[in-house]
Amino acid sequence: MTTSNSTLDLIEKLRAEGTSFCIATILRTADSTSARPGAKAVIIPDGDLFGFVGGGCVTGAVRRGALECLQDGQPKMIRIKPKEDVVSTVDIDGIQLHRSSCPSGGTIEVFLEPMRAPKTLLICGASPIAQAILPLAKGLGYRVIVATAKEDQIKMPDASLYLDDFNLAPLKLSTIDAVIVATQGKRDSEALRAIVTTNAGYKGMVCSRKKITALTQRLCSEDQNYHTLLQDLHAPAGLHIGAIEPEEIALSVISEIVSYQRLGLVSCNQNLNTKNMTA
């Protein structure tokens, strides 16, 4: 397998896993350089570089630039020139400059393209509301993971990943991600117990006010730490739009997730009187 094919295979693998990475492509070279235009490399968030874009000086500059791109999410071009030709950090045409100590003395221009992982939405359950949430989330570009019993997974087609339990720790959810419990009577307590211990930014549960009160009282009686963990829970989940049908409730839930991620809505446990009431 050629280096080029290996790099393309890695890109597909990282995309499938939902991992952020940066693609570095050599656009132009001048004088003597070890890499040629079109060469690619992939840089992942821990700084590892896969592929070949030149020697140590070039690799170091590409790695630094790629990590900056992953941080701010913006593509850019960098130019790597012999150190004696670099008197500032920006060239006369506005391109970021990096010094090279390589004896070859060549110049390389590299385009850096960050590919940030899509936000993840974890749906617990396969209820009619869960089924309606899934296509809406996919349409918005979320990487959808479904946690439900194996026999119910057929009701939730086209998810990126399926779990048949609520062991969520391996997912390593972050603050850009969201989780929603839409079990509606099937392993409610187990699902709620699992999601509130994740690092997801948005945590919600489709339920009635009466149900969430009973569930939270039960969890807090088991462990006082749940008093704190449950403070960030959005329950009953969904913006108040008068939703009744599963598809309408799904729309209200997705709207709340988007609102939270874009505007930072407060925990919906503090506004139970304005929420949808779903058993």
Phi and psi restraints in degrees (value plus and minus 20) as a CYANA .aco file:
   2 THR   PHI     -96.0   -56.0
   2 THR   PSI     142.6   182.6
   3 THR   PHI     -79.1   -39.1
   3 THR   PSI     -60.1   -20.1
   4 SER   PHI     -80.3   -40.3
   4 SER   PSI     -67.2   -27.2
   5 ASN   PHI     -84.6   -44.6
   5 ASN   PSI     -59.1   -19.1
   6 SER   PHI     -81.9   -41.9
   6 SER   PSI     -61.1   -21.1
   7 THR   PHI     -85.6   -45.6
   7 THR   PSI     -63.5   -23.5
   8 LEU   PHI     -85.1   -45.1
   8 LEU   PSI     -58.3   -18.3
   9 ASP   PHI     -83.3   -43.3
   9 ASP   PSI     -59.8   -19.8
  10 LEU   PHI     -85.1   -45.1
  10 LEU   PSI     -59.9   -19.9
  11 ILE   PHI     -79.0   -39.0
  11 ILE   PSI     -66.1   -26.1
  12 GLU   PHI     -83.8   -43.8
  12 GLU   PSI     -58.9   -18.9
  13 LYS   PHI     -84.0   -44.0
  13 LYS   PSI     -65.5   -25.5
  14 LEU   PHI     -86.0   -46.0
  14 LEU   PSI     -57.8   -17.8
  15 ARG   PHI     -84.0   -44.0
  15 ARG   PSI     -62.5   -22.5
  16 ALA   PHI     -84.9   -44.9
  16 ALA   PSI     -53.1   -13.1
  17 GLU   PHI    -101.8   -61.8
  17 GLU   PSI     -32.3     7.7
  18 GLY   PHI      55.3    95.3
  18 GLY   PSI      14.4    54.4
  19 THR   PHI    -122.3   -82.3
  19 THR   PSI     117.8   157.8
  20 SER   PHI     -93.5   -53.5
  20 SER   PSI     128.1   168.1
  21 PHE   PHI    -181.2  -141.2
  21 PHE   PSI     149.7   189.7
  22 CYS   PHI    -146.9  -106.9
  22 CYS   PSI     114.8   154.8
  23 ILE   PHI    -118.8   -78.8
  23 ILE   PSI     106.6   146.6
  24 ALA   PHI    -128.2   -88.2
  24 ALA   PSI     105.4   145.4
  25 THR   PHI    -145.7  -105.7
  25 THR   PSI     106.6   146.6
  26 ILE   PHI     -94.9   -54.9
  26 ILE   PSI     103.2   143.2
  27 LEU   PHI    -115.0   -75.0
  27 LEU   PSI     -60.9   -20.9
  28 ARG   PHI    -173.4  -133.4
  28 ARG   PSI     126.6   166.6
  29 THR   PHI    -151.2  -111.2
  29 THR   PSI     134.9   174.9
  30 ALA   PHI    -157.7  -117.7
  30 ALA   PSI     123.1   163.1
  31 ASP   PHI      43.3    83.3
  31 ASP   PSI    -168.1  -128.1
  32 SER   PHI    -110.3   -70.3
  32 SER   PSI      98.6   138.6
  33 THR   PHI    -159.6  -119.6
  33 THR   PSI     133.1   173.1
  34 SER   PHI    -103.1   -63.1
  34 SER   PSI     -44.7    -4.7
  35 ALA   PHI    -125.2   -85.2
  35 ALA   PSI     140.3   180.3
  36 ARG   PHI    -141.7  -101.7
  36 ARG   PSI     139.8   179.8
  37 PRO   PHI     -74.1   -34.1
  37 PRO   PSI     119.5   159.5
  38 GLY   PHI      78.3   118.3
  38 GLY   PSI     -38.2     1.8
  39 ALA   PHI     -84.4   -44.4
  39 ALA   PSI     123.1   163.1
  40 LYS   PHI    -147.2  -107.2
  40 LYS   PSI     135.2   175.2
  41 ALA   PHI    -163.4  -123.4
  41 ALA   PSI     137.6   177.6
  42 VAL   PHI    -139.6   -99.6
  42 VAL   PSI     111.3   151.3
  43 ILE   PHI    -138.6   -98.6
  43 ILE   PSI     108.7   148.7
  44 ILE   PHI    -121.7   -81.7
  44 ILE   PSI     146.0   186.0
  45 PRO   PHI     -77.7   -37.7
  45 PRO   PSI     -44.2    -4.2
  46 ASP   PHI    -104.0   -64.0
  46 ASP   PSI     -17.7    22.3
  47 GLY   PHI      77.6   117.6
  47 GLY   PSI     -28.5    11.5
  48 ASP   PHI     -85.2   -45.2
  48 ASP   PSI     118.8   158.8
  49 LEU   PHI    -138.7   -98.7
  49 LEU   PSI     110.0   150.0
  50 PHE   PHI    -140.3  -100.3
  50 PHE   PSI     109.2   149.2
  51 GLY   PHI      95.9   135.9
  51 GLY   PSI    -192.9  -152.9
  52 PHE   PHI    -156.2  -116.2
  52 PHE   PSI      99.1   139.1
  53 VAL   PHI    -147.5  -107.5
  53 VAL   PSI      -9.6    30.4
  54 GLY   PHI     116.6   156.6
  54 GLY   PSI    -189.1  -149.1
  55 GLY   PHI     -96.6   -56.6
  55 GLY   PSI    -188.9  -148.9
  56 GLY   PHI     -80.8   -40.8
  56 GLY   PSI     -60.5   -20.5
  57 CYS   PHI     -85.1   -45.1
  57 CYS   PSI     -63.1   -23.1
  58 VAL   PHI     -87.1   -47.1
  58 VAL   PSI     -65.2   -25.2
  59 THR   PHI     -78.8   -38.8
  59 THR   PSI     -63.0   -23.0
  60 GLY   PHI     -82.0   -42.0
  60 GLY   PSI     -63.0   -23.0
  61 ALA   PHI     -86.7   -46.7
  61 ALA   PSI     -61.8   -21.8
  62 VAL   PHI     -83.7   -43.7
  62 VAL   PSI     -62.4   -22.4
  63 ARG   PHI     -81.9   -41.9
  63 ARG   PSI     -65.9   -25.9
  64 ARG   PHI     -82.4   -42.4
  64 ARG   PSI     -65.4   -25.4
  65 GLY   PHI     -84.4   -44.4
  65 GLY   PSI     -59.3   -19.3
  66 ALA   PHI     -84.8   -44.8
  66 ALA   PSI     -61.2   -21.2
  67 LEU   PHI     -86.1   -46.1
  67 LEU   PSI     -54.0   -14.0
  68 GLU   PHI     -85.3   -45.3
  68 GLU   PSI     -60.3   -20.3
  69 CYS   PHI     -84.2   -44.2
  69 CYS   PSI     -60.9   -20.9
  70 LEU   PHI     -85.2   -45.2
  70 LEU   PSI     -50.3   -10.3
  71 GLN   PHI     -92.9   -52.9
  71 GLN   PSI     -65.1   -25.1
  72 ASP   PHI    -119.7   -79.7
  72 ASP   PSI     -28.4    11.6
  73 GLY   PHI      56.1    96.1
  73 GLY   PSI      -9.9    30.1
  74 GLN   PHI    -129.8   -89.8
  74 GLN   PSI     113.4   153.4
  75 PRO   PHI     -92.2   -52.2
  75 PRO   PSI     138.1   178.1
  76 LYS   PHI    -183.2  -143.2
  76 LYS   PSI     147.2   187.2
  77 MET   PHI    -132.1   -92.1
  77 MET   PSI     122.0   162.0
  78 ILE   PHI    -143.8  -103.8
  78 ILE   PSI     133.5   173.5
  79 ARG   PHI    -143.8  -103.8
  79 ARG   PSI     109.6   149.6
  80 ILE   PHI    -131.9   -91.9
  80 ILE   PSI      97.2   137.2
  81 LYS   PHI    -146.3  -106.3
  81 LYS   PSI     141.6   181.6
  82 PRO   PHI     -75.2   -35.2
  82 PRO   PSI     121.4   161.4
  83 LYS   PHI     -79.0   -39.0
  83 LYS   PSI     -51.0   -11.0
  84 GLU   PHI     -91.4   -51.4
  84 GLU   PSI     -35.3     4.7
  85 ASP   PHI    -116.6   -76.6
  85 ASP   PSI     -20.2    19.8
  86 VAL   PHI    -127.6   -87.6
  86 VAL   PSI      96.7   136.7
  87 VAL   PHI    -136.2   -96.2
  87 VAL   PSI     -26.4    13.6
  88 SER   PHI    -169.9  -129.9
  88 SER   PSI     155.0   195.0
  89 THR   PHI    -105.8   -65.8
  89 THR   PSI     -27.8    12.2
  90 VAL   PHI    -152.4  -112.4
  90 VAL   PSI     113.4   153.4
  91 ASP   PHI     -96.6   -56.6
  91 ASP   PSI     153.4   193.4
  92 ILE   PHI     -85.1   -45.1
  92 ILE   PSI     -41.5    -1.5
  93 ASP   PHI    -116.7   -76.7
  93 ASP   PSI      -9.6    30.4
  94 GLY   PHI      69.4   109.4
  94 GLY   PSI     -19.8    20.2
  95 ILE   PHI    -102.7   -62.7
  95 ILE   PSI     117.3   157.3
  96 GLN   PHI     -83.1   -43.1
  96 GLN   PSI     112.7   152.7
  97 LEU   PHI    -125.1   -85.1
  97 LEU   PSI     124.8   164.8
  98 HIS   PHI    -150.5  -110.5
  98 HIS   PSI     122.7   162.7
  99 ARG   PHI    -105.3   -65.3
  99 ARG   PSI     122.4   162.4
 100 SER   PHI    -142.3  -102.3
 100 SER   PSI     114.1   154.1
 101 SER   PHI    -121.8   -81.8
 101 SER   PSI     -12.3    27.7
 102 CYS   PHI     -84.6   -44.6
 102 CYS   PSI     114.7   154.7
 103 PRO   PHI     -84.5   -44.5
 103 PRO   PSI     -38.1     1.9
 104 SER   PHI     -84.7   -44.7
 104 SER   PSI     -51.6   -11.6
 105 GLY   PHI      55.7    95.7
 105 GLY   PSI      -2.4    37.6
 106 GLY   PHI    -102.4   -62.4
 106 GLY   PSI     147.6   187.6
 107 THR   PHI    -137.3   -97.3
 107 THR   PSI     118.1   158.1
 108 ILE   PHI    -152.5  -112.5
 108 ILE   PSI     115.1   155.1
 109 GLU   PHI    -130.5   -90.5
 109 GLU   PSI     110.6   150.6
 110 VAL   PHI    -147.2  -107.2
 110 VAL   PSI     112.6   152.6
 111 PHE   PHI    -117.3   -77.3
 111 PHE   PSI     107.8   147.8
 112 LEU   PHI    -130.8   -90.8
 112 LEU   PSI     102.8   142.8
 113 GLU   PHI    -143.7  -103.7
 113 GLU   PSI      85.0   125.0
 114 PRO   PHI     -93.8   -53.8
 114 PRO   PSI     116.9   156.9
 115 MET   PHI    -140.5  -100.5
 115 MET   PSI      67.6   107.6
 116 ARG   PHI     -93.5   -53.5
 116 ARG   PSI     122.2   162.2
 117 ALA   PHI     -82.7   -42.7
 117 ALA   PSI     120.9   160.9
 118 PRO   PHI     -87.1   -47.1
 118 PRO   PSI     135.5   175.5
 119 LYS   PHI     -85.5   -45.5
 119 LYS   PSI     125.2   165.2
 120 THR   PHI    -120.2   -80.2
 120 THR   PSI     117.9   157.9
 121 LEU   PHI    -138.7   -98.7
 121 LEU   PSI      96.8   136.8
 122 LEU   PHI    -115.0   -75.0
 122 LEU   PSI     103.4   143.4
 123 ILE   PHI    -128.6   -88.6
 123 ILE   PSI     100.1   140.1
 124 CYS   PHI    -117.1   -77.1
 124 CYS   PSI     100.3   140.3
 125 GLY   PHI      89.9   129.9
 125 GLY   PSI     148.3   188.3
 126 ALA   PHI    -155.8  -115.8
 126 ALA   PSI      10.8    50.8
 127 SER   PHI     -87.1   -47.1
 127 SER   PSI     149.0   189.0
 128 PRO   PHI     -75.7   -35.7
 128 PRO   PSI     -55.2   -15.2
 129 ILE   PHI     -90.2   -50.2
 129 ILE   PSI     -61.4   -21.4
 130 ALA   PHI     -79.5   -39.5
 130 ALA   PSI     -62.4   -22.4
 131 GLN   PHI     -82.4   -42.4
 131 GLN   PSI     -55.1   -15.1
 132 ALA   PHI     -97.5   -57.5
 132 ALA   PSI     -48.6    -8.6
 133 ILE   PHI     -89.0   -49.0
 133 ILE   PSI     -58.6   -18.6
 134 LEU   PHI     -75.7   -35.7
 134 LEU   PSI     -74.8   -34.8
 135 PRO   PHI     -85.6   -45.6
 135 PRO   PSI     -51.4   -11.4
 136 LEU   PHI     -83.8   -43.8
 136 LEU   PSI     -63.2   -23.2
 137 ALA   PHI     -84.7   -44.7
 137 ALA   PSI     -64.0   -24.0
 138 LYS   PHI     -82.9   -42.9
 138 LYS   PSI     -58.4   -18.4
 139 GLY   PHI     -83.9   -43.9
 139 GLY   PSI     -45.9    -5.9
 140 LEU   PHI    -110.1   -70.1
 140 LEU   PSI     -17.6    22.4
 141 GLY   PHI      71.4   111.4
 141 GLY   PSI     -11.9    28.1
 142 TYR   PHI     -92.4   -52.4
 142 TYR   PSI     127.9   167.9
 143 ARG   PHI    -104.9   -64.9
 143 ARG   PSI      93.0   133.0
 144 VAL   PHI    -118.3   -78.3
 144 VAL   PSI     107.5   147.5
 145 ILE   PHI    -135.8   -95.8
 145 ILE   PSI     116.8   156.8
 146 VAL   PHI    -136.6   -96.6
 146 VAL   PSI     109.4   149.4
 147 ALA   PHI    -135.3   -95.3
 147 ALA   PSI      88.4   128.4
 148 THR   PHI    -182.5  -142.5
 148 THR   PSI     147.4   187.4
 149 ALA   PHI     -79.6   -39.6
 149 ALA   PSI     129.6   169.6
 150 LYS   PHI     -75.6   -35.6
 150 LYS   PSI     -59.8   -19.8
 151 GLU   PHI     -89.1   -49.1
 151 GLU   PSI     -36.4     3.6
 152 ASP   PHI    -118.4   -78.4
 152 ASP   PSI     -28.1    11.9
 153 GLN   PHI     -84.7   -44.7
 153 GLN   PSI     -46.0    -6.0
 154 ILE   PHI     -83.8   -43.8
 154 ILE   PSI     -42.3    -2.3
 155 LYS   PHI     -97.7   -57.7
 155 LYS   PSI     -30.6     9.4
 156 MET   PHI    -142.9  -102.9
 156 MET   PSI      49.2    89.2
 157 PRO   PHI     -92.2   -52.2
 157 PRO   PSI     132.3   172.3
 158 ASP   PHI      52.4    92.4
 158 ASP   PSI       0.9    40.9
 159 ALA   PHI     -93.4   -53.4
 159 ALA   PSI     138.2   178.2
 160 SER   PHI     -96.3   -56.3
 160 SER   PSI     -47.7    -7.7
 161 LEU   PHI    -175.0  -135.0
 161 LEU   PSI     124.3   164.3
 162 TYR   PHI    -141.0  -101.0
 162 TYR   PSI     117.1   157.1
 163 LEU   PHI    -139.6   -99.6
 163 LEU   PSI     120.7   160.7
 164 ASP   PHI    -124.0   -84.0
 164 ASP   PSI      -6.3    33.7
 165 ASP   PHI    -166.8  -126.8
 165 ASP   PSI    -195.8  -155.8
 166 PHE   PHI    -131.5   -91.5
 166 PHE   PSI      15.6    55.6
 167 ASN   PHI    -103.4   -63.4
 167 ASN   PSI      72.5   112.5
 168 LEU   PHI    -116.6   -76.6
 168 LEU   PSI     -29.5    10.5
 169 ALA   PHI     -75.3   -35.3
 169 ALA   PSI     -62.8   -22.8
 170 PRO   PHI     -82.5   -42.5
 170 PRO   PSI     -37.8     2.2
 171 LEU   PHI     -91.4   -51.4
 171 LEU   PSI     -44.1    -4.1
 172 LYS   PHI      31.4    71.4
 172 LYS   PSI      32.0    72.0
 173 LEU   PHI     -84.3   -44.3
 173 LEU   PSI     125.2   165.2
 174 SER   PHI    -140.0  -100.0
 174 SER   PSI    -197.8  -157.8
 175 THR   PHI     -88.0   -48.0
 175 THR   PSI     -35.1     4.9
 176 ILE   PHI    -104.3   -64.3
 176 ILE   PSI     -27.7    12.3
 177 ASP   PHI    -116.8   -76.8
 177 ASP   PSI     148.4   188.4
 178 ALA   PHI    -157.0  -117.0
 178 ALA   PSI     129.6   169.6
 179 VAL   PHI    -152.6  -112.6
 179 VAL   PSI     120.7   160.7
 180 ILE   PHI    -155.4  -115.4
 180 ILE   PSI     109.8   149.8
 181 VAL   PHI    -114.5   -74.5
 181 VAL   PSI      99.5   139.5
 182 ALA   PHI    -153.1  -113.1
 182 ALA   PSI      26.5    66.5
 183 THR   PHI     -96.3   -56.3
 183 THR   PSI     -52.8   -12.8
 184 GLN   PHI      28.8    68.8
 184 GLN   PSI      40.2    80.2
 185 GLY   PHI      80.5   120.5
 185 GLY   PSI     -25.2    14.8
 186 LYS   PHI    -136.5   -96.5
 186 LYS   PSI      78.2   118.2
 187 ARG   PHI      45.5    85.5
 187 ARG   PSI      19.4    59.4
 188 ASP   PHI     -78.6   -38.6
 188 ASP   PSI     -72.1   -32.1
 189 SER   PHI     -81.5   -41.5
 189 SER   PSI     -61.4   -21.4
 190 GLU   PHI     -83.6   -43.6
 190 GLU   PSI     -63.2   -23.2
 191 ALA   PHI     -86.8   -46.8
 191 ALA   PSI     -64.8   -24.8
 192 LEU   PHI     -82.9   -42.9
 192 LEU   PSI     -63.6   -23.6
 193 ARG   PHI     -78.1   -38.1
 193 ARG   PSI     -57.5   -17.5
 194 ALA   PHI     -94.0   -54.0
 194 ALA   PSI     -62.9   -22.9
 195 ILE   PHI     -92.7   -52.7
 195 ILE   PSI     -52.0   -12.0
 196 VAL   PHI     -91.9   -51.9
 196 VAL   PSI     -33.2     6.8
 197 THR   PHI    -115.1   -75.1
 197 THR   PSI     -19.0    21.0
 198 THR   PHI    -104.4   -64.4
 198 THR   PSI     150.9   190.9
 199 ASN   PHI    -117.0   -77.0
 199 ASN   PSI      -5.9    34.1
 200 ALA   PHI     -79.2   -39.2
 200 ALA   PSI     123.7   163.7
 201 GLY   PHI     -90.7   -50.7
 201 GLY   PSI     -64.3   -24.3
 202 TYR   PHI    -127.3   -87.3
 202 TYR   PSI     109.0   149.0
 203 LYS   PHI    -150.9  -110.9
 203 LYS   PSI     100.7   140.7
 204 GLY   PHI    -157.5  -117.5
 204 GLY   PSI     144.2   184.2
 205 MET   PHI    -162.2  -122.2
 205 MET   PSI     108.2   148.2
 206 VAL   PHI    -101.4   -61.4
 206 VAL   PSI      94.8   134.8
 207 CYS   PHI    -190.8  -150.8
 207 CYS   PSI     155.4   195.4
 208 SER   PHI    -109.9   -69.9
 208 SER   PSI     145.9   185.9
 209 ARG   PHI     -83.4   -43.4
 209 ARG   PSI     -57.5   -17.5
 210 LYS   PHI     -84.3   -44.3
 210 LYS   PSI     -62.6   -22.6
 211 LYS   PHI     -87.0   -47.0
 211 LYS   PSI     -65.4   -25.4
 212 ILE   PHI     -86.3   -46.3
 212 ILE   PSI     -52.4   -12.4
 213 THR   PHI     -83.6   -43.6
 213 THR   PSI     -65.6   -25.6
 214 ALA   PHI     -84.5   -44.5
 214 ALA   PSI     -62.5   -22.5
 215 LEU   PHI     -86.9   -46.9
 215 LEU   PSI     -63.4   -23.4
 216 THR   PHI     -88.4   -48.4
 216 THR   PSI     -56.7   -16.7
 217 GLN   PHI     -82.8   -42.8
 217 GLN   PSI     -59.6   -19.6
 218 ARG   PHI     -85.4   -45.4
 218 ARG   PSI     -65.1   -25.1
 219 LEU   PHI     -84.7   -44.7
 219 LEU   PSI     -62.1   -22.1
 220 CYS   PHI     -87.1   -47.1
 220 CYS   PSI     -49.6    -9.6
 221 SER   PHI     -90.7   -50.7
 221 SER   PSI     -45.8    -5.8
 222 GLU   PHI     -97.4   -57.4
 222 GLU   PSI     -60.3   -20.3
 223 ASP   PHI    -174.4  -134.4
 223 ASP   PSI     102.7   142.7
 224 GLN   PHI     -84.2   -44.2
 224 GLN   PSI     -39.1     0.9
 225 ASN   PHI     -83.8   -43.8
 225 ASN   PSI     -42.3    -2.3
 226 TYR   PHI     -86.9   -46.9
 226 TYR   PSI     -41.3    -1.3
 227 HIS   PHI     -76.6   -36.6
 227 HIS   PSI     -61.1   -21.1
 228 THR   PHI     -98.9   -58.9
 228 THR   PSI     -64.2   -24.2
 229 LEU   PHI     -81.4   -41.4
 229 LEU   PSI     -54.1   -14.1
 230 LEU   PHI    -101.0   -61.0
 230 LEU   PSI     -27.7    12.3
 231 GLN   PHI     -83.1   -43.1
 231 GLN   PSI     -48.7    -8.7
 232 ASP   PHI    -113.2   -73.2
 232 ASP   PSI     -13.5    26.5
 233 LEU   PHI     -99.4   -59.4
 233 LEU   PSI     114.0   154.0
 234 HIS   PHI    -117.1   -77.1
 234 HIS   PSI      83.7   123.7
 235 ALA   PHI    -175.4  -135.4
 235 ALA   PSI     112.2   152.2
 236 PRO   PHI     -81.8   -41.8
 236 PRO   PSI     116.7   156.7
 237 ALA   PHI     -94.3   -54.3
 237 ALA   PSI     130.3   170.3
 238 GLY   PHI      91.6   131.6
 238 GLY   PSI     120.0   160.0
 239 LEU   PHI     -88.9   -48.9
 239 LEU   PSI     131.5   171.5
 240 HIS   PHI     -99.2   -59.2
 240 HIS   PSI      76.0   116.0
 241 ILE   PHI    -143.0  -103.0
 241 ILE   PSI      -6.7    33.3
 242 GLY   PHI      54.1    94.1
 242 GLY   PSI       6.3    46.3
 243 ALA   PHI     -87.6   -47.6
 243 ALA   PSI     120.2   160.2
 244 ILE   PHI    -147.9  -107.9
 244 ILE   PSI     -72.8   -32.8
 245 GLU   PHI     -93.2   -53.2
 245 GLU   PSI     134.7   174.7
 246 PRO   PHI     -72.3   -32.3
 246 PRO   PSI     -62.1   -22.1
 247 GLU   PHI     -85.3   -45.3
 247 GLU   PSI     -55.7   -15.7
 248 GLU   PHI     -90.3   -50.3
 248 GLU   PSI     -61.5   -21.5
 249 ILE   PHI     -84.5   -44.5
 249 ILE   PSI     -60.4   -20.4
 250 ALA   PHI     -79.1   -39.1
 250 ALA   PSI     -62.3   -22.3
 251 LEU   PHI     -82.0   -42.0
 251 LEU   PSI     -61.6   -21.6
 252 SER   PHI     -86.1   -46.1
 252 SER   PSI     -56.9   -16.9
 253 VAL   PHI     -87.7   -47.7
 253 VAL   PSI     -68.8   -28.8
 254 ILE   PHI     -81.1   -41.1
 254 ILE   PSI     -59.3   -19.3
 255 SER   PHI     -82.7   -42.7
 255 SER   PSI     -59.8   -19.8
 256 GLU   PHI     -86.7   -46.7
 256 GLU   PSI     -60.1   -20.1
 257 ILE   PHI     -82.1   -42.1
 257 ILE   PSI     -66.0   -26.0
 258 VAL   PHI     -82.9   -42.9
 258 VAL   PSI     -63.0   -23.0
 259 SER   PHI     -81.3   -41.3
 259 SER   PSI     -62.3   -22.3
 260 TYR   PHI     -83.7   -43.7
 260 TYR   PSI     -66.3   -26.3
 261 GLN   PHI     -91.0   -51.0
 261 GLN   PSI     -49.7    -9.7
 262 ARG   PHI    -110.1   -70.1
 262 ARG   PSI     -57.4   -17.4
 263 LEU   PHI    -134.8   -94.8
 263 LEU   PSI     -34.3     5.7
 264 GLY   PHI      53.8    93.8
 264 GLY   PSI      32.1    72.1
 265 LEU   PHI     -79.7   -39.7
 265 LEU   PSI     131.3   171.3
 266 VAL   PHI     -93.4   -53.4
 266 VAL   PSI     146.1   186.1
 267 SER   PHI     -77.5   -37.5
 267 SER   PSI     112.3   152.3
 268 CYS   PHI     -98.9   -58.9
 268 CYS   PSI     -25.8    14.2
 269 ASN   PHI     -85.9   -45.9
 269 ASN   PSI     -39.2     0.8
 270 GLN   PHI    -108.5   -68.5
 270 GLN   PSI     -24.4    15.6
 271 ASN   PHI    -154.9  -114.9
 271 ASN   PSI      25.1    65.1
 272 LEU   PHI     -82.0   -42.0
 272 LEU   PSI     -46.5    -6.5
 273 ASN   PHI     -94.5   -54.5
 273 ASN   PSI     -28.9    11.1
 274 THR   PHI    -127.1   -87.1
 274 THR   PSI     -14.1    25.9
 275 LYS   PHI    -115.9   -75.9
 275 LYS   PSI     141.0   181.0
 276 ASN   PHI     -83.5   -43.5
 276 ASN   PSI     132.0   172.0
 277 MET   PHI    -137.2   -97.2
 277 MET   PSI      79.0   119.0
 278 THR   PHI    -144.8  -104.8
 278 THR   PSI     111.3   151.3
